[in-house]
């Protein structure tokens, strides 16, 4: 497994699971193995660097320095953080994350920005192509809803990086 040459982005994801599904690293590792994600030298298939469980527990995935497998086209220059949840009981996108998860997200983002001070924090959906070429990726252009909330707006309101 190669070491990431530089870190330009910290990408927030969701697991696209229901709030009732309290999964974590082990389950995601199995899912990513089944999908054929490359195995790291330590036997990890999970494409994310960290997973934030429903209770706010942060579980480690790939080694932070390793190239991730979480955002096609951006893996070589980004860190991936996955929050468990993001779907309602009917399987539709929903910001159903717990306050404990958001507290943990704040903590891990503050830590990551100390390590990677020039990295931009984005949601996975923000990496969708700018289909109309106007310089702004809108909801009509998203390839997916992940992480099911507006990361930039949340950052501004939470004062995480103020």
HELIX and SHEET records of a PDB file:
HELIX    1   1 UNK A   25  UNK A   34  1                                  10    
HELIX    2   2 UNK A   75  UNK A   77  5                                   3    
HELIX    3   3 UNK A   99  UNK A  115  1                                  17    
HELIX    4   4 UNK A  124  UNK A  127  5                                   4    
HELIX    5   5 UNK A  151  UNK A  158  1                                   8    
SHEET    1   A 5 UNK A  58  UNK A  60  0                                        
SHEET    2   A 5 UNK A  50  UNK A  52 -1                                        
SHEET    3   A 5 UNK A  78  UNK A  83  1                                        
SHEET    4   A 5 UNK A   9  UNK A  14  1                                        
SHEET    5   A 5 UNK A 120  UNK A 123  1                                        
SHEET    1   B 2 UNK A  17  UNK A  18  0                                        
SHEET    2   B 2 UNK A  86  UNK A  87  1                                        
END                                                                             
